[in-house]
């Protein structure tokens, strides 16, 4: 299927692995030019090399989404390498502080919200002038099932992702008339380095093998996931690729859940 994004320029944060990396691969296949960003330049360049993109179609610049100064430097690098972007995929995020509410201190809350809520706010703010310029633009923010179905042992993350959903809805109402469409994708328990780390921690705490940790997490913590496995990053990336395409020209302000049924409500 031709997604109509040949020649479009995309920035993907959180792009060195997982959902961001797989999204980059799909957008490159569809003819887009891609800029990958993440915290570590060395890791980022290794990840970019694995994509084996044609020369001049893929760039990698490290940036910290919690720093406006760092994001301003990223914008300068983007402008010098590809010009203004047409597509923004904000995938950078962390699990953040975990535990029951009474076990999480102010620093845990602040750090989680700085990365998972204010990070997207800062990234959008930094690149919004690009996205408003061409009369055609796409923003996809990575939220989570946790944003609409909170869990008691990761309330800061859940709160941040609920905020991302509200941010998306507000942006969608403000800028659609200019041709800039904004949507969210909300995954659940995807096979990424972040959930790998969660399962390593669970296996140590519960004295389980890694596979047993995954299996018991699904049964104990995610009982509504009717497809009893972790999702794959490319299964999320496929939905993102659709949302940033011309095929999604009438989709705005939507939250696409890629969660195997994890959210119990309609």
N, C-alpha and C positions, 0 to 999 in steps of 0.2 A: 504494500500500500504506500503510495506517495503521500507523505505528510505535508508537503508544500513548504518545507523549511530549508531547501537548498540555498546556500548563501547567507542564511541567517546567522547571527553571532550570539552565542550562548555563554553565560557565566554559570558555573556550578560550584557552589561552596560545599565543603565536606566531600571533596571530589577524589580523595586519594584511595578510597576503598568503598565497599558496600554499595548502597543504592546510588550514591553520587557517581561512582566510577562506572557502574553499569548504565546509568543514564547517559553519561558521556559517550560510551560505546555506541549506543543506539542513535544518538543525535549525529555523531560522526558518520554513521552508516547512511543517515538520511541527508547528508550533504551539508550539514551545519559546520561552522567553525566554532570550536569550543575552547574556553578558558577554564582550566581547573584551578581551584584554590583550596588550600587546607593549611594547617599550622606549620608543618615542617617541609622546607623546600626539598631536602634530599629525598624523603619518602614520596613526595609529590612527583618529583621528576622520574623516580623509578616506576610509579604507577602510570604516569603518562607514557613512558617508553613501552609499557606492556600493551598499550592501545594501538601501537603501530600505525599511527595516523599519517596521512599524506603530509608532506612538508607544507608549512604555512597554515595548517588547519587546526593545530592543537598547541596551546600554550599553557604554562603552569607557573603560577605565582603564589607564594605563601602569603597568608594574611591571618590576622586574629580578629574574629567577628566581635570581640568585646572592646575593640579599640578603634575609635573613629580615625585616629592618625594612621593606623595600619590599613584601614579600609580606603582612606584617601590615597595612600601609596598604591594600593591595588588598582584603584580606578585609574590612576596615572599610567600604570603599566598596561592596563587593558586598552586605554585610549591610544597608547603608542604602538601597540601590537596589532589590534584589530579595529580600532575606532570605537564607536558606541555600540553597546549590546542591544539586542532585540528581545532576548530571552534571559530570565533569571530563574535559576532553580536553587533555592536556599535549603540545603540539606545538612549543613553543619549543626551538630548538636551533641549533647552528652546525656548519660543516664542521670547524673547529678546525685544529690544527697538522697540516700535511701534509709529506711527505717520508719517506725511509727512516728506520728506527729511529735509526741513528747520527747523523742530521741534525736530530733534534728534541731541544730542550733541556728542562730541567725546567719552565720557565715555559710552554712550549707544551703539555706534558702537563697541567699544573695548570689552565690556563685551559680547555682542552677538557673536562676532567673536571668542573670547576666548573659549566660551563653544561650539558653533555649528560648528566651522571649526577647530580651533586648538585642541579642545577636541578629535575629531576623529584622527587627526594627531598624537597626543601624545599617544592615546590608541594603535593605530596600531604600532607606533614606539616601544612602550614598549613590545608588545607581538609578534612582527614580528619574532624574533629568534625562538620562539616556533613553529610558523606556518610554518617556512621554513625547519624544521628539519625532518619531517616524510615522505616527498614525497607526502603527501595528506593534503590539508588544504582548509578552506573556510573562506572568509571574506564577511560579508554583512554589508554595511553602510546604515543607514537610512538617506535618503535625503528627498525630498518633491516635490510635483507639483510646488511649488514656485521657485524651482531651474531652471525651464525651462519656467515658466510663471509668472514673477514677479508681485507683487501687490504694488501699490503706497504707502500703509500705513504700510508696513513692509519690507522695502528695506534691512536693515541689515540682517534679517533672510533669505531673498531671496538670497542675495549675498553669505552668508555662505553656503547655500544648493547648489548653483551653484558650489562653491568651492569643496564641498564634491563629486559632480559628477565628477569633473575634477580629484580629488584625486583618486577616484575609477578607473577611466580610466587609469591613469598612473600606479597604482599598478597592474592592470590587465595585462598590457603590459610587466611589469618587471618580474613578478614572476610566470606566468602561466606555463612556461617551467619547473618549479620546482614542479608542481602539486598543487600550491596554486592559487585558483580561487577567483576572487574578483568581486562582483556585488553590485548594489544598489537597494533598494526598495524605491519608492517615493509615500507615501500615500497622500491623500487629505481629510481633515476634518473628522478625525476619532474620535470616542467616547472615549476620554481619559481625564484624569484630566487636561491636558493642554488646550484642547478645551472647557472643562467645565468652566474653569476659564475665557476663552475668552468670552463665552456666558453669564456668570454672569456679567462681565463688560459691555457687550453690552446691556443686559437687564436693567441695572441701568442707562446707558447713554441715552437709547432710551425710557425709561419708558415702558418696555415690560415685559411680563412673560418670563420665561426661554424658553418655547417651542416656543413662538413667536419670540424670539431672534434667535433661530435656524432656524426657517422658513424664516425669513426675511434675515438672513445671506445667506442662500442658494439662494434666489431669487435675492438679491442685489449684493452679492460678488462672488458667485460661480454659475453663470447661466448655465455653460456647464455641470454641474453634472447632467446627465440624470436620474440617480437614486436619487430621491429627498429625501435623508436622510443622516445622518452621517454614515460613515462606522463603523464596529465593529472591535475591536482590533484583534480578532481571524481571521478575513478575511485577514488582513495583515500578521499575524503570519503564516498562511498557506503557503503564498508565500515565506516567509523567510525560513520556514522549508524545502520547496522544494529546494531552492537555496543552502542550506548548505548540501544537501544530495548527495548520489551517483547518484541519478536520474538526477541531473543537471551537469553531468560530462563534457558536451560540452557547458556549459553556462559560459561565461567569459566576463567581461567588459560591461555588460548589465545593463540597468536601467528599472526595472519592475515598471510600474505605477499602483497603486491600488487606483484609483481616481474617479471611476464612470463617467469617461469622462470629468473630470474637465479641463484637458489641451486641448485647442481648436485645436491644430495642430496634425498632424499624428505622 
